[in-house]
Amino acid sequence: MIRGLVSLLWIIAFSSNAQQAKLAPFTTDGCSLFPDGTLASSEQWLHCCVQHDFDYWQGGTAKQRQRSDRELLLCVAKAGHPHIASLMLTGVRVGGHPYWYTPFRWGYGWPYPKAYAELTPAEMQLVEQRVLEIPAELLKLLEME
């Protein structure tokens, strides 16, 4: 009986329907807990990380997260650093889980917790509204301008 009640409460707490429809403005810290580039080029793969942060900010399905992480790997490798890209991939796969209470988790723009789930039409509308608020210098890094 108690086990069933705990399970029900757990499901309600982690259900995206139980959350208020709020989305914080997009923020990025570049390559969270990792350099944005080399000593010679301090922002060499920063654009890769900003795009990755954008994906993580809005969240979505587990498959979308895997795709975003793979795109980060390819982007940093394309910048000439495949070994660093592999290290970064390991870091984001371990540290970016949506249930970690960190500022760089999957779906960090939404109130915690935000489980893996397809964004609803209302959530997508909030994302689109917040995109209009992103400063021009970040839009350039996101290739949205």
C-alpha positions as MATLAB code, in Angstrom:
seq = 'MIRGLVSLLWIIAFSSNAQQAKLAPFTTDGCSLFPDGTLASSEQWLHCCVQHDFDYWQGGTAKQRQRSDRELLLCVAKAGHPHIASLMLTGVRVGGHPYWYTPFRWGYGWPYPKAYAELTPAEMQLVEQRVLEIPAELLKLLEME';
ca = [
       0.000    0.000    0.000;
       2.656    2.510    1.046;
       4.893    1.411   -1.814;
       2.047    2.097   -4.265;
       1.433    5.541   -2.767;
       5.134    6.397   -2.991;
       5.170    5.272   -6.627;
       2.133    7.398   -7.411;
       3.687   10.463   -5.772;
       6.921    9.848   -7.672;
       5.053    9.700  -10.991;
       3.138   12.889  -10.209;
       6.292   14.729   -9.146;
       8.157   13.798  -12.310;
       5.261   14.244  -14.703;
       5.716   17.196  -17.047;
       1.975   17.864  -16.632;
       2.528   18.511  -12.919;
       4.823   21.446  -13.650;
       3.821   24.998  -14.235;
       4.374   26.035  -17.820;
       7.410   28.259  -17.160;
      10.577   28.577  -19.147;
      13.488   30.662  -17.932;
      15.278   32.875  -20.458;
      18.053   31.104  -22.359;
      21.397   31.216  -20.581;
      24.716   29.658  -21.430;
      27.966   29.224  -19.553;
      29.775   28.005  -22.653;
      31.346   24.616  -22.176;
      30.109   23.898  -18.650;
      33.010   22.855  -16.398;
      35.240   22.520  -19.482;
      37.407   25.003  -21.440;
      35.775   26.803  -24.383;
      38.904   26.285  -26.466;
      42.669   25.877  -26.370;
      45.301   28.181  -24.916;
      46.033   29.396  -28.455;
      42.360   29.872  -29.354;
      40.325   30.339  -26.183;
      36.898   30.136  -27.884;
      37.688   27.554  -30.548;
      34.650   25.342  -29.901;
      32.528   27.751  -27.844;
      29.901   27.891  -30.611;
      29.510   24.104  -30.301;
      28.819   24.411  -26.584;
      26.388   27.320  -26.955;
      24.333   25.295  -29.452;
      24.505   22.325  -27.088;
      23.353   24.533  -24.197;
      20.432   25.737  -26.314;
      19.336   22.147  -26.870;
      19.735   21.344  -23.170;
      17.899   24.502  -22.115;
      14.747   23.482  -24.001;
      15.002   19.749  -23.296;
      12.896   17.105  -24.989;
      13.187   13.370  -25.473;
      16.103   11.095  -24.607;
      16.657   10.593  -28.326;
      16.902   14.378  -28.829;
      19.484   14.545  -26.054;
      21.527   11.770  -27.662;
      21.378   13.644  -30.983;
      22.454   16.903  -29.323;
      25.358   15.192  -27.582;
      26.431   13.573  -30.858;
      26.296   16.961  -32.616;
      28.533   18.407  -29.889;
      31.014   15.573  -30.461;
      31.036   16.161  -34.227;
      31.292   19.941  -33.899;
      34.302   19.857  -31.549;
      35.943   17.151  -33.671;
      35.397   19.324  -36.756;
      37.142   22.159  -34.891;
      40.200   19.888  -34.965;
      40.028   18.181  -31.578;
      38.493   14.691  -31.807;
      40.077   13.512  -28.524;
      38.725   16.505  -26.629;
      35.355   15.911  -28.305;
      35.309   12.364  -26.916;
      36.097   13.629  -23.415;
      33.325   16.198  -23.680;
      30.866   13.560  -24.855;
      31.643   11.433  -21.823;
      31.123   14.439  -19.552;
      27.766   15.460  -21.000;
      26.445   11.898  -21.060;
      27.267   11.462  -17.368;
      26.581   14.974  -16.091;
      23.665   16.103  -18.242;
      20.979   13.722  -17.023;
      17.652   15.537  -16.458;
      17.343   14.285  -12.882;
      20.615   15.817  -11.677;
      19.842   19.086   -9.975;
      22.456   21.085  -11.872;
      22.303   24.269  -13.947;
      23.416   22.316  -17.040;
      21.059   19.307  -16.927;
      18.826   18.327  -19.850;
      15.828   20.688  -19.776;
      17.480   23.207  -17.425;
      15.273   26.037  -18.685;
      12.218   24.392  -17.116;
      11.431   24.022  -13.422;
      13.111   21.006  -11.859;
      12.434   18.195  -12.495;
      11.766   18.098  -16.235;
      11.656   14.493  -17.411;
      12.470   13.284  -20.902;
       9.392   13.996  -23.000;
       8.363   15.469  -26.297;
       7.680   19.163  -25.777;
       3.986   19.971  -25.897;
       2.690   22.590  -28.351;
       2.361   25.052  -25.429;
       5.966   24.377  -24.377;
       7.172   24.811  -27.957;
       5.362   28.147  -28.065;
       7.208   29.224  -24.902;
      10.521   28.195  -26.479;
       9.711   30.248  -29.582;
       8.813   33.267  -27.441;
      12.037   32.989  -25.424;
      14.132   32.671  -28.605;
      12.974   36.177  -29.548;
      14.619   37.439  -26.341;
      18.066   35.949  -27.041;
      20.716   38.681  -27.531;
      22.121   39.107  -31.052;
      25.646   37.996  -30.061;
      24.271   34.657  -28.848;
      22.071   34.287  -31.927;
      25.220   34.488  -34.048;
      26.745   31.615  -32.092;
      23.485   29.685  -32.506;
      23.385   30.440  -36.230;
      19.822   31.720  -35.814;
      20.390   35.232  -37.089;
];
